[in-house]
């Protein structure tokens, strides 16, 4: 079974530039999550999708971050414009239905460096 | 946001030794999870706990869901070099959404 695919693996940009990350979840998984993991911290949920609808985006900095999952399969997370403090690993995860106690499968992440 | 206090922050042990780590919170959790993250990879679930007092093993790993629902511990017995990595606790709040809250992680180094 293929895992959660993310690209690119690494991205280096200058502050105020834009960047986009892509995620393809495990086939058949209805729920997709984007997490931000700052160095030395645990992952923090940015946004959760159920199919193509947003379930939770309470921790997404909406003035600069946006995400979409138009067809309910793959997803894109965008930052525009980037700030220095956005340097982090962006992890995508998926689960079958998003139910309580359901296992999350994480991708390898995109490491973003903002200079 | 909610905080999980994970300790210790790092440990250096010799191969074959046992290691313990724990996680505490001021809030009550419905679920406690323990993940391991290798460099350049996403976290992988090791053990999931769903009931207060539950003690669960997975090979050399043993974890417990605290009676108060505010803490959990993970033990690794007879460590081996491939145990190296960062271990995270995570929980789902009682009465909250399904959103997982993660601890800051414990970096484990195993000297062969």
Interface residues (C-beta under 8 A of the other chain):
Chain A: X4 X9 X40 X41 X42 X43 X44 X45 X48 X56 X59 X91 X93 X98 X99 X100 X101 X103 X104 X106 X107 X108 X109
Chain B: X1 X4 X6 X30 X31 X40 X41 X42 X43 X44 X45 X48 X50 X88 X90 X92 X97 X98 X99 X100 X102 X103 X104 X105
